[in-house]
Amino acid sequence: MLLFPFFPLALASAILDEDCGLELAFLLDSSETAKDNHQQEKKFTMDIIEGLQSIRLDTGRKLSWRAALLQYSSHVIIEQTLKQWKGSENFKSSIAPMAYIGHGTYTTYAITNMTKIFVEESSPESIKIALLLTDGTFHPRNPDIFSAMADAKNQGVKVFTIGITRSANDPTNTANLRLLASTPASKFLYNLQDTNVMEKVITQI
């Protein structure tokens, strides 16, 4: 069992409020360039959920949280919204059956759908976190992704970008991922191929 007793000040302060909680959205790349990594993306999502289940707070209170799940390619499939949350075990059971899409990478549509879910379904007091998994490349006709992400951040969403391949570490792709992530990038930009990436992300959450 993993124990993560230390938390950033924002979360540590928020959890003192009985009504505060954590709301997450997972955005999984299901495009043609993500074919070899789709199962790894699903495992990462499962590991994060299990890591959150293991958290014990210094205050003695249990961490209250829920999550949404989306996958994207040429279109977006909303696997589960925040309002459809029925507990972590139910959420995990929806991950394995996710079918790979395998078309172009239109990440902007995933971001706008995620923002809509947070705007319509999240609690005003909650800490909002998006975990965007992508290789950092987008279809040439993908709408303005940086504007879409700016809108999400303006709604109070903190964004982790997780590169899913080693090619995501190429300078151009890294630059894209850095712009999409919240700041500082040292806390919000990771790669799925890194050692202990799940533990690193959980620690920052």
ZAMIPA-412685 format. One record per residue (C-alpha): residue number from 1; residue in three letters; x, y, z. Coordinates in Angstrom, 2 decimals, m for minus. Example, Ala and Ser with C-alpha at 12.3 -4.5 7.8 and 13.67 -1.06 7.14 Angstrom:
2
<r n="1" res="ala" u="12.30" v="m4.50" w="7.80"/>
<r n="2" res="ser" u="13.67" v="m1.06" w="7.14"/>
This chain:
205
<r n="1" res="met" u="0.00" v="0.00" w="0.00"/>
<r n="2" res="leu" u="1.34" v="3.42" w="m0.93"/>
<r n="3" res="leu" u="1.25" v="6.21" w="1.64"/>
<r n="4" res="phe" u="1.63" v="9.83" w="0.60"/>
<r n="5" res="pro" u="1.57" v="11.93" w="3.78"/>
<r n="6" res="phe" u="2.81" v="15.22" w="2.34"/>
<r n="7" res="phe" u="0.68" v="17.55" w="0.23"/>
<r n="8" res="pro" u="1.10" v="20.88" w="m1.57"/>
<r n="9" res="leu" u="m0.19" v="23.85" w="0.42"/>
<r n="10" res="ala" u="m3.22" v="24.33" w="m1.85"/>
<r n="11" res="leu" u="m4.51" v="20.84" w="m1.16"/>
<r n="12" res="ala" u="m3.46" v="20.89" w="2.49"/>
<r n="13" res="ser" u="m5.49" v="24.06" w="3.06"/>
<r n="14" res="ala" u="m8.49" v="22.91" w="1.08"/>
<r n="15" res="ile" u="m8.88" v="19.62" w="2.90"/>
<r n="16" res="leu" u="m9.49" v="21.48" w="6.16"/>
<r n="17" res="asp" u="m12.87" v="22.43" w="4.72"/>
<r n="18" res="glu" u="m15.40" v="19.63" w="5.16"/>
<r n="19" res="asp" u="m17.02" v="20.48" w="1.81"/>
<r n="20" res="cys" u="m13.81" v="20.54" w="m0.22"/>
<r n="21" res="gly" u="m12.65" v="17.70" w="m2.40"/>
<r n="22" res="leu" u="m10.63" v="16.73" w="m5.41"/>
<r n="23" res="glu" u="m12.06" v="16.33" w="m8.91"/>
<r n="24" res="leu" u="m10.02" v="14.86" w="m11.75"/>
<r n="25" res="ala" u="m10.43" v="14.33" w="m15.47"/>
<r n="26" res="phe" u="m8.34" v="11.79" w="m17.37"/>
<r n="27" res="leu" u="m7.88" v="12.48" w="m21.11"/>
<r n="28" res="leu" u="m6.42" v="9.44" w="m22.87"/>
<r n="29" res="asp" u="m4.89" v="9.61" w="m26.34"/>
<r n="30" res="ser" u="m6.57" v="6.99" w="m28.53"/>
<r n="31" res="ser" u="m5.21" v="8.22" w="m31.87"/>
<r n="32" res="glu" u="m3.28" v="6.27" w="m34.50"/>
<r n="33" res="thr" u="0.07" v="7.39" w="m33.04"/>
<r n="34" res="ala" u="m0.93" v="6.10" w="m29.60"/>
<r n="35" res="lys" u="m1.74" v="2.54" w="m30.64"/>
<r n="36" res="asp" u="1.27" v="0.95" w="m28.97"/>
<r n="37" res="asn" u="0.69" v="2.88" w="m25.74"/>
<r n="38" res="his" u="m3.07" v="2.66" w="m25.26"/>
<r n="39" res="gln" u="m2.89" v="m0.19" w="m22.76"/>
<r n="40" res="gln" u="m0.15" v="1.61" w="m20.86"/>
<r n="41" res="glu" u="m2.33" v="4.72" w="m20.66"/>
<r n="42" res="lys" u="m5.14" v="2.66" w="m19.18"/>
<r n="43" res="lys" u="m2.79" v="1.08" w="m16.65"/>
<r n="44" res="phe" u="m1.50" v="4.52" w="m15.64"/>
<r n="45" res="thr" u="m5.07" v="5.69" w="m15.06"/>
<r n="46" res="met" u="m5.80" v="2.61" w="m12.99"/>
<r n="47" res="asp" u="m2.62" v="3.13" w="m10.97"/>
<r n="48" res="ile" u="m3.49" v="6.76" w="m10.22"/>
<r n="49" res="ile" u="m6.93" v="5.73" w="m8.97"/>
<r n="50" res="glu" u="m5.41" v="3.05" w="m6.76"/>
<r n="51" res="gly" u="m2.84" v="5.54" w="m5.50"/>
<r n="52" res="leu" u="m5.58" v="7.98" w="m4.50"/>
<r n="53" res="gln" u="m7.35" v="5.18" w="m2.65"/>
<r n="54" res="ser" u="m4.21" v="4.68" w="m0.57"/>
<r n="55" res="ile" u="m3.84" v="8.30" w="0.54"/>
<r n="56" res="arg" u="m4.13" v="9.02" w="4.25"/>
<r n="57" res="leu" u="m4.30" v="12.66" w="5.33"/>
<r n="58" res="asp" u="m2.44" v="14.12" w="8.30"/>
<r n="59" res="thr" u="m5.71" v="15.73" w="9.43"/>
<r n="60" res="gly" u="m7.21" v="12.29" w="9.95"/>
<r n="61" res="arg" u="m9.90" v="13.01" w="7.38"/>
<r n="62" res="lys" u="m10.46" v="10.88" w="4.34"/>
<r n="63" res="leu" u="m9.71" v="12.48" w="0.98"/>
<r n="64" res="ser" u="m12.96" v="13.09" w="m0.89"/>
<r n="65" res="trp" u="m12.59" v="12.80" w="m4.66"/>
<r n="66" res="arg" u="m14.20" v="11.73" w="m7.92"/>
<r n="67" res="ala" u="m13.07" v="11.47" w="m11.53"/>
<r n="68" res="ala" u="m14.18" v="11.72" w="m15.15"/>
<r n="69" res="leu" u="m12.74" v="9.65" w="m17.99"/>
<r n="70" res="leu" u="m12.45" v="10.65" w="m21.66"/>
<r n="71" res="gln" u="m10.53" v="9.24" w="m24.62"/>
<r n="72" res="tyr" u="m9.97" v="11.07" w="m27.87"/>
<r n="73" res="ser" u="m8.86" v="10.72" w="m31.46"/>
<r n="74" res="ser" u="m10.82" v="12.23" w="m34.38"/>
<r n="75" res="his" u="m13.72" v="12.36" w="m31.93"/>
<r n="76" res="val" u="m14.15" v="12.21" w="m28.17"/>
<r n="77" res="ile" u="m15.70" v="9.38" w="m26.20"/>
<r n="78" res="ile" u="m16.81" v="10.44" w="m22.74"/>
<r n="79" res="glu" u="m16.51" v="7.20" w="m20.82"/>
<r n="80" res="gln" u="m17.69" v="8.73" w="m17.55"/>
<r n="81" res="thr" u="m18.56" v="12.21" w="m16.30"/>
<r n="82" res="leu" u="m18.15" v="13.51" w="m12.77"/>
<r n="83" res="lys" u="m21.87" v="13.15" w="m12.11"/>
<r n="84" res="gln" u="m21.70" v="9.50" w="m13.13"/>
<r n="85" res="trp" u="m19.14" v="8.76" w="m10.42"/>
<r n="86" res="lys" u="m20.13" v="5.70" w="m8.38"/>
<r n="87" res="gly" u="m16.90" v="5.05" w="m6.56"/>
<r n="88" res="ser" u="m13.37" v="4.05" w="m7.47"/>
<r n="89" res="glu" u="m14.09" v="0.36" w="m8.05"/>
<r n="90" res="asn" u="m16.85" v="1.18" w="m10.52"/>
<r n="91" res="phe" u="m14.55" v="3.68" w="m12.23"/>
<r n="92" res="lys" u="m11.75" v="1.13" w="m12.57"/>
<r n="93" res="ser" u="m14.16" v="m1.38" w="m14.08"/>
<r n="94" res="ser" u="m14.87" v="1.08" w="m16.90"/>
<r n="95" res="ile" u="m11.20" v="1.45" w="m17.88"/>
<r n="96" res="ala" u="m10.35" v="m2.05" w="m19.13"/>
<r n="97" res="pro" u="m13.18" v="m2.30" w="m21.73"/>
<r n="98" res="met" u="m12.20" v="1.00" w="m23.41"/>
<r n="99" res="ala" u="m11.79" v="0.29" w="m27.13"/>
<r n="100" res="tyr" u="m8.95" v="1.90" w="m29.07"/>
<r n="101" res="ile" u="m10.18" v="4.43" w="m31.69"/>
<r n="102" res="gly" u="m7.14" v="4.82" w="m33.95"/>
<r n="103" res="his" u="m7.82" v="7.93" w="m36.04"/>
<r n="104" res="gly" u="m6.24" v="11.42" w="m36.15"/>
<r n="105" res="thr" u="m5.21" v="13.38" w="m33.07"/>
<r n="106" res="tyr" u="m7.73" v="16.12" w="m32.30"/>
<r n="107" res="thr" u="m6.72" v="16.86" w="m28.73"/>
<r n="108" res="thr" u="m8.55" v="20.20" w="m28.63"/>
<r n="109" res="tyr" u="m11.93" v="18.45" w="m28.67"/>
<r n="110" res="ala" u="m10.97" v="16.45" w="m25.59"/>
<r n="111" res="ile" u="m9.94" v="19.62" w="m23.78"/>
<r n="112" res="thr" u="m13.17" v="21.48" w="m24.60"/>
<r n="113" res="asn" u="m15.25" v="18.49" w="m23.50"/>
<r n="114" res="met" u="m13.26" v="18.27" w="m20.28"/>
<r n="115" res="thr" u="m13.76" v="21.98" w="m19.59"/>
<r n="116" res="lys" u="m17.50" v="21.64" w="m20.18"/>
<r n="117" res="ile" u="m17.68" v="18.81" w="m17.64"/>
<r n="118" res="phe" u="m15.86" v="20.85" w="m15.02"/>
<r n="119" res="val" u="m18.01" v="23.94" w="m15.65"/>
<r n="120" res="glu" u="m21.29" v="22.05" w="m15.50"/>
<r n="121" res="glu" u="m20.60" v="19.36" w="m12.91"/>
<r n="122" res="ser" u="m17.80" v="20.32" w="m10.53"/>
<r n="123" res="ser" u="m18.14" v="21.85" w="m7.10"/>
<r n="124" res="pro" u="m17.04" v="25.51" w="m6.85"/>
<r n="125" res="glu" u="m14.85" v="24.66" w="m3.85"/>
<r n="126" res="ser" u="m13.15" v="21.61" w="m5.33"/>
<r n="127" res="ile" u="m9.59" v="21.31" w="m6.55"/>
<r n="128" res="lys" u="m9.82" v="20.59" w="m10.28"/>
<r n="129" res="ile" u="m7.10" v="18.58" w="m12.01"/>
<r n="130" res="ala" u="m6.81" v="17.38" w="m15.60"/>
<r n="131" res="leu" u="m4.36" v="14.67" w="m16.64"/>
<r n="132" res="leu" u="m3.76" v="14.94" w="m20.39"/>
<r n="133" res="leu" u="m1.98" v="11.96" w="m21.92"/>
<r n="134" res="thr" u="m0.56" v="12.65" w="m25.39"/>
<r n="135" res="asp" u="2.59" v="12.33" w="m27.49"/>
<r n="136" res="gly" u="2.55" v="16.07" w="m28.15"/>
<r n="137" res="thr" u="1.68" v="15.84" w="m31.85"/>
<r n="138" res="phe" u="m1.65" v="17.00" w="m33.25"/>
<r n="139" res="his" u="m3.54" v="16.72" w="m36.54"/>
<r n="140" res="pro" u="m2.88" v="19.73" w="m38.83"/>
<r n="141" res="arg" u="m6.61" v="20.56" w="m38.74"/>
<r n="142" res="asn" u="m6.83" v="20.33" w="m34.95"/>
<r n="143" res="pro" u="m8.34" v="23.64" w="m33.69"/>
<r n="144" res="asp" u="m6.29" v="26.02" w="m31.54"/>
<r n="145" res="ile" u="m5.26" v="23.78" w="m28.66"/>
<r n="146" res="phe" u="m3.50" v="26.44" w="m26.62"/>
<r n="147" res="ser" u="m6.55" v="28.70" w="m26.58"/>
<r n="148" res="ala" u="m8.71" v="25.76" w="m25.50"/>
<r n="149" res="met" u="m6.33" v="24.91" w="m22.68"/>
<r n="150" res="ala" u="m6.17" v="28.55" w="m21.60"/>
<r n="151" res="asp" u="m9.96" v="28.48" w="m21.23"/>
<r n="152" res="ala" u="m9.68" v="25.39" w="m19.03"/>
<r n="153" res="lys" u="m7.02" v="26.98" w="m16.84"/>
<r n="154" res="asn" u="m9.18" v="30.11" w="m16.52"/>
<r n="155" res="gln" u="m11.82" v="27.86" w="m14.96"/>
<r n="156" res="gly" u="m9.34" v="26.93" w="m12.25"/>
<r n="157" res="val" u="m8.20" v="23.62" w="m13.75"/>
<r n="158" res="lys" u="m4.64" v="22.54" w="m12.96"/>
<r n="159" res="val" u="m3.21" v="20.57" w="m15.89"/>
<r n="160" res="phe" u="m0.72" v="17.72" w="m15.85"/>
<r n="161" res="thr" u="0.58" v="16.76" w="m19.29"/>
<r n="162" res="ile" u="1.90" v="13.22" w="m19.56"/>
<r n="163" res="gly" u="3.91" v="12.36" w="m22.66"/>
<r n="164" res="ile" u="3.10" v="8.77" w="m23.63"/>
<r n="165" res="thr" u="6.14" v="7.97" w="m25.79"/>
<r n="166" res="arg" u="9.85" v="8.69" w="m25.82"/>
<r n="167" res="ser" u="9.20" v="10.86" w="m28.89"/>
<r n="168" res="ala" u="7.21" v="13.16" w="m26.63"/>
<r n="169" res="asn" u="10.61" v="14.20" w="m25.26"/>
<r n="170" res="asp" u="11.66" v="15.57" w="m28.66"/>
<r n="171" res="pro" u="12.21" v="19.35" w="m28.40"/>
<r n="172" res="thr" u="9.14" v="20.36" w="m30.45"/>
<r n="173" res="asn" u="6.82" v="17.96" w="m28.66"/>
<r n="174" res="thr" u="8.21" v="18.88" w="m25.26"/>
<r n="175" res="ala" u="7.64" v="22.55" w="m26.04"/>
<r n="176" res="asn" u="3.99" v="21.82" w="m26.86"/>
<r n="177" res="leu" u="3.50" v="19.79" w="m23.69"/>
<r n="178" res="arg" u="5.17" v="22.48" w="m21.61"/>
<r n="179" res="leu" u="2.79" v="25.13" w="m22.96"/>
<r n="180" res="leu" u="m0.22" v="22.94" w="m22.23"/>
<r n="181" res="ala" u="0.82" v="22.10" w="m18.67"/>
<r n="182" res="ser" u="0.31" v="24.30" w="m15.66"/>
<r n="183" res="thr" u="3.36" v="26.01" w="m14.22"/>
<r n="184" res="pro" u="5.96" v="25.25" w="m13.12"/>
<r n="185" res="ala" u="6.56" v="22.55" w="m15.71"/>
<r n="186" res="ser" u="8.85" v="20.74" w="m13.27"/>
<r n="187" res="lys" u="5.72" v="19.82" w="m11.29"/>
<r n="188" res="phe" u="3.19" v="19.36" w="m14.10"/>
<r n="189" res="leu" u="5.08" v="17.79" w="m17.04"/>
<r n="190" res="tyr" u="5.94" v="14.07" w="m17.07"/>
<r n="191" res="asn" u="6.47" v="11.14" w="m19.41"/>
<r n="192" res="leu" u="4.73" v="7.79" w="m19.15"/>
<r n="193" res="gln" u="8.05" v="6.05" w="m19.80"/>
<r n="194" res="asp" u="9.71" v="7.68" w="m16.78"/>
<r n="195" res="thr" u="10.54" v="5.61" w="m13.73"/>
<r n="196" res="asn" u="7.95" v="5.90" w="m10.93"/>
<r n="197" res="val" u="5.85" v="8.37" w="m12.94"/>
<r n="198" res="met" u="2.64" v="7.45" w="m11.10"/>
<r n="199" res="glu" u="4.20" v="8.13" w="m7.71"/>
<r n="200" res="lys" u="5.61" v="11.45" w="m8.94"/>
<r n="201" res="val" u="2.21" v="12.61" w="m10.21"/>
<r n="202" res="ile" u="0.38" v="11.49" w="m7.06"/>
<r n="203" res="thr" u="2.90" v="13.39" w="m4.93"/>
<r n="204" res="gln" u="2.19" v="16.61" w="m6.86"/>
<r n="205" res="ile" u="m1.57" v="16.10" w="m6.72"/>
